[in-house]
Amino acid sequence: MLIGQIISLFGNSILRFSLSLFVLDQTESAVIFGAILALSMIPTVLFSPIDGALADRLSRQEIMVYLDSFTATLILLFGFFFAHSGSLAAITLLMIVLALIQAF
């Protein structure tokens, strides 16, 4: 379970980092890049204490399986619907949801 969690956290971090670099490449604006990174940190700061309390009460294996499955579905849907458009709003929303998942 520990190895699975390490891989999951590493994969989510790489994805969020690469999406940030994609935004920087597309917009060529450090302000937008920084704003999206800052927005994606808000769920982690706000929900980590709450999510930590929930994680202590629920099965860690089940949480990991459900959240990883949700993340995979989310990424597939994003890739299917928004990857070609490069929608900045969709990327921002995806990064916020991924930060929320990672906080849990």
Secondary structure, 3 states (H helix, E strand, C coil): CHHHHHHHHHHHHHHHHHHHHHHHHHHCCHHHHHHHHHHHHHHHHHHHHHHHHHHHHCCHHHHHHHHHHHHHHHHHHHHHHCCCCCCHHHHHHHHHHHHHHHHC
